[in-house]
Amino acid sequence: MIDNKITKMFAAGVSLPEISAEMNLSLDQVKRLKRLYNYQEIVRPLVSPSSFNAFERLNQSVFALKPLVDSGDEKGLNEVLEQVDDKTSRTDLKRLVDSYLAKQKRISELVIQQQQRFEYIEQQEVQIKEELKCLEKQYERLREFMNLPKQYPKAIEKLLFKYVVPFREGYALRRRLDSNFNKQLKKEGVIELNDYIWLINSLESFVDMLSIRIKNGGAIEWDYQKELNRSHLFGISQDDEYKAIRKYALSMDEVNAQIAEQTSYILDFEEEKKDMIRELTKIKKSNIRSWNEHAVISDSLSDRELLKHKELQNQALRWLYTQGYVACSEITLPNKKRADVIGYKNGHVIIIEVKASLEDYKRDKKWKQYLNWCDEFYFLATYTSEKYENVGYLETYANSVQIIEHDELNHQCNDYIVVCDLINRTLSKRFIYGF
């Protein structure tokens, strides 16, 4: 603490050589005291009385506060000074300042990361809400279709519900008809092919021709064996469903299920945003010591952990490739979840979730949503002290990975072709555009 007489002399603007001579101090000693006095004058109006008392007790150790004093960081000075006591050394004080600055840097990084994540989530929400609108419209069309505009014989109604689906503002064929009957409908202009979808130009004309076909005993349904015996320019499909119209040809129950699924994604996004806000709030409210302790086992991906995550991803990709899989990283699945690593081979899909830290592994509560899009699921984690039952686990081995626990969960890929297409298109995009 500076002598009161010296303090008054500093305040009165007495020159440093005069103070040196009068107080019998070296000029260097006076200069250090003047610097301490200047620190006091800067800090006093910025901190609470208790924090200022702590500041005075630190004497010349307060020079470790230079980064906060120079920037006039009111919050930082209060936060640091609240942590000091009579045993706090200059080294301890410097460590507290460094921890506070590291905390503030991490908060700034989190704000940027969360802003980017928020933007991504909001884009996903917009897309899903658009899909919801389409699904709800599709549901209404189906409900209207189930209540046909006029009364038809039961045999006709049954065929309509089997072969026809509402599409855009009209109707389309959802299944293949007998090829001769299809040709007849096309010739009469009742149906026409547009973008691999057979559009029905007139539902009434279609019903009339169905009625005539039934009356004359003509074939209506697609018969694979019969079609094999006919002369076709192209291959014969064993499946009577048209793939191009499949997503429009859902039942009311299927549409309802998709609406419920999409709604749940929106709720998940909302909860994820709340989690990010809670995480940031928790860090902002933590004092330096508790934050510093938390940072040692931080569940957020630091720069080092991001590098580790990428390294593990590359090892997983190499492993899948050596097993004969077409592999890719960072694939957004049809349910909007992003798979760290995914690969396909001979009708089989593997998804690998990479975890570079224990807390990142613990925090993942949504891994089960990957199961419907793969035939095998694995965690590749640096920390797996708490394992899920029957879940597959990989570990690093040399420059690759190896299975330590096989996936014994009961699940399979919903649509192998869709997953293959996602992987192929992503790989093509990265080859062509570089990202």
N, C-alpha and C positions, 0 to 999 in steps of 0.2 A: 504494500500500500504506500502511496506517495505521501511524504510529509506535507501537512496542511500548509505550511509556510511556502513550500516550493509550489504547491498547487496554486496558491494565491498569486505568486510571482508569474507563473505561466499564464494565468488568467489576465493578469495586468499587462502582459506583453513585454515583460523584462527580457532582455537579450540573454541567450544561453551563456556567453562568456561571463556576464555580470553575475548570473546565478551561480556559476562554477566558482567564481572568486569569493562570493559572499558565503556560500554554503560549504566551502572547502571540499569541493568535489571535482573530479576530473571532468573535462569537457565530454568525454565519451559517456561517462555515467549520467551526466545531465541530458545528453541526447537520448539515451535509452529511456530515462524518466519522462522526457518530453513526448517520446513516441507512445509510452504507456498512457500518459495524460491524454494524448490525441485519441487513443483507442477508447478511453473512458468516455470522452465527450461524444464519440460516435455511437457507442453502445448504449449509454445511459437512456436516451429517449426511445430506443428500439426494444428494450427488454423490460420484464416485470421487475419490481423491487427485489424479490427473492433471487431472481437470476442475476441481477446486478451485484447483489451481495456475494454471490458465488464467484462472479467475475473478479471482484476486488480481492477475494481470498486467493485467487490463482497467481497474483503478482505477475511476474514477467513471463510465466507460462502461457499467458493469454495471447502471446504472439503467434501461437499455433492456430489461433482463430483467424489469421490473416485473410484466407479466401472468403470467409463469411463477412468480415468487417469491411473488406474492400468493396464487396458487392452490396453492402447494406442489407444483408439477408436477415430480416427481422425474425422470421419463422425459424430459420436455421440456428440463429444465436440463442433464442429461447430454448429450442429443443436440445441443443448441446449443453447449455448451461444447467438445464434441469437434471442432467445426468451426472454432474460432477459433485465431488465431496472433498473433504480435507486430504484424502489420500490420492487424489487424482494427480498424476504426474503430467509433465508436458507431452511425453510419449503417449500416455492414455488419451490426453486431450486431442492430440493429432489423429489418433485412431478413431476417436468419436467424430471428428470433422470429416475424415475420409469416408467413414461409414455413412454419414449423413449425405455427403455429396454422391456417393455410390447409390444410395437409396433414391435420391432425387433423379439421378440419371436413369435408374431402372423405371421410375414412375413415368418419366418422359418417354422412354421406349415403349412402356406398356400402353401409354395413351395413343401413340402412333399405331402400335400393333392392334389395339382394340378398335381404333377408328377404321383401320383397314378391314378388320374382321367384321365390324358392324356393317360396313358397306357391302361386304360379301354376303353376309346373312340377309341384309335387306334386299339385295338383288335376288337371292334365293327365294325369299318370301314373296317378292313380286311375281316371280316365275311360278311358284306353287299356287299363289292366289289366282293367277290366270288359268292354270290347269284346273283349279277348283271350279272356276266359273264354267269352263268347258264341260267338266264332269257333271256339274249341276244341270247345265243345259241339256246334256246328253241324257241325264236321268229323267228330266221332264219330257223329252222327246220319246223316251222309252215308255214312260207312263201313258203318254197320249197314244202311242202305238198299241199298247196293250188294250186300250179302249178304242178299237178300230172305228173309223168314221161311219161305218155302216155294218149291219149284221150280215155275216157270212156263214155258210155252212161250217160245221165243226171241222170237217176234213180240210177245208180251205184255210180256216184259222190256224189249224195245226201246222200246215205247210208254210204259211206266212211267218209264223213265229220261228220256224226252223230255218227258213231260207232268206228272210228279209230283215234288214236292220235299218233304222233311221240314219240317214247320212246327210250332213249339211241341211239343206232345205227340203230334201227329198228322201229317196230310199235307195238302197244298194243291196246286192246279193252278198250274203255272208258265207254261203256254201256253194260248192259246185253242183250244177244240175247235170242230168244226162246230156251228153255232148250234142246229140241230135236235137233235143228239146232246146238247148242253149242256142244252137244255130238258127232254129226256127224263130225264137224270140228276137234274136239279133236281126234276122231278115225282115221281120215285121216292124222293126224300130222300137220294140218294147224295151230292150236293153241295149246299152252301148258301153264299150270298154274305154275308160278314161283313167290314165295313170295307174294301171294295173287293178283298177276297181270297176266292177260291173255296175253301172248306174241303171236304175229302173226309171225310164222316162214317164211311165204311166202305171200307177199301182192298179187302177181299174182294168187296164188292158192285160196286165200281168195276171190278175185274178181270172179274167175271162179265158185266157189261154190255159191256165191251170185247170179250170173247169172242163174245157174241151178235152184236154189231155187225159184227165181222169175218166171222162165219159167214154173216150175211145180206147181206154186201156193202155195208153202210151206210157213209156217209162219216164219217170221224173227224177228219181234219185240217182246220184253218181254211183256207178258200179265199177270198181277197179278192174275186175276180171273181164267184164264185158268190154270196157274201154281198151284193154290190152289187145282184144281181137279186132278192134277197129283200126283203120289207118290214120295215124296221127303224125304230124310233122315233128312234134316235140315230145319230150318224155311224159309219161303218165304218172300223175301223183296218186299215191295211196291215200293221202289225206284229203278229205272233201272240203276242208276249211280253207278259205282264201287268207293268206298271210297279210296282204296289204290292208285288208279291212279289219283285221283281228282286233286292233285297239278300239275300233268303233263298234265292235260286235259283241260287247259285253252284256251280260244279263243285268237286271236291276240290282240284284244282290251284289254282283261283282262291282258295279259302279258305286253302290253304297259303301262297299268295303274300301274302295279306292278313295272315296271322299273322306272316310274316317281316317285312313292312313295319311293322306295329305294334310288333314287338319292336325293330326298328331305331330307332323313335322313342324308345322308352324308353332305349336306349343313348345316343342323341343328348342326351336330357335329362340323363342321368347325367354325360356329358362336359361339358355346359354348366355344370352345377353345379360340377364340378371346375375349370373355367376361371375361374368367378367367385371361387372360394376362392383359386386361384393368383394372380389379379389383386389381391385384397385383401391377401394375404400379401406379395406383391412390394412394394406401396405401404407396408405397415407396416414392412417391413425396410429400405426405402430411406432413406438419410440425407437431410438437408434439401437439400443442394446437388443431389444427383442427382435428388431428387423435383422440385425447383424447375425443373431443366432439362427433365425429363420432362413437367412440367405445361404447358410452352410448346407442346408438340406432343402434348398428351394425347389418347389414343384414347377416353377416356370422354366421354359427352355432358354437357358443363357446362350450366348454365342458359342461357347464351348460345347454345350449340349446339342445345339443345332448342327454343329459339325459332326458330333457323334451320331446323331440321328441320320444324317446323310450317309455317313460311313456304313452304318448298319443296313440302311436301305440298299446301298450298292452291293453289300455282301449277300443280302437276300436275293437281289436280282441275279447275281452271278450264280447262286445256288440253283435257282429255278431254271436258268438257262442251261446249266450243265445237266439238269434232269430232263431236258428236252422240251421245256415249256417256252411259249412266247410270253415274255414278261414285260411289265411296265410299272412305273411308279405314279403315285398321285392321280388315281383314276376316280372320277365322281360317278358313283353307281346310280342306277335308276331311282333309288330311294334317297338320293341327294347326299349320302354319306361318302366320304372320301377315303378310299383304301390306300394305305401307304405303299404296299407292294401287291401286285396281283399277276397271275399267270394262268394260261390255259393250255391244255394238250389232250387230244383225243376224247373230247367230251367231258373233261375234268377241269375244274377251276380251283385254284388255291389262293387264299388271301392271307397276307402276313401283316400284322400290325406291329410297328416298330416303336419301342419305348426306350428313350435315352435316359430316363431318370425314374426313380422309385415313385415319386409323387405323380409323375405323368402317367405311370402305369396304374396307380391307385385311382386317379381321377377319371379314368376312362370307364364310364358307366353305360356306354352305348355300343360296346363291341358286339353285342348279340344281334344288332341290326345288320351286321355284315353276313350273318349265317345263311340268309335266304339267297345270297348271291355267290355262294361258293360251296364246293364239296368237301374242302378241308380248310380249317382255320387255325392259324398259329400266332402266338405272341413271340416276337424276338425282342427280349428285354434284357437290359444289363442288370436289372434287379428283379428277381421273381421270388421273393421270400414268402409271399402270400399267393398261392396258386389257386386258380379256379378248378373245380372238379371236372374231369373228362376233357378239358381244353388242351389243345396242342401247344407245345412249347419248343422253341428252337434255341440253340446257344451258338455263339461264335466259335469257329474252329478253324485255325490257320487263317486263311484269307476268305473263308466261306462260312457256312453254318451247317449244323447238323441237328437232327430231331432228337430231343431228349424225352419228350412225351408226345405220343400220337394223339391226334384229334379223335375222340370217341363220342362226340356229340352227334345227335340224330338230326342231320340237316342236309340239304342239297341245293344246288344252284337252280333258281327259278327259271332262268332262260339263258341257256348256254350261248345261243346265237347272238343275243343282245350284248352279253358280256364280251364276246369275241369282237364284235363290231366296235364297241367302245374302246377296247385295247388297240385294235388295228388302226382306227381313226386317230387316236391320240399319238401313236407311234408315227403315223404318216405326217401328222401336223408338225410334230417335233422335227422330223427329218426335213420337211419342206420349209417350215418357217423358223425353226430353231427354238421353239418354246412350246 
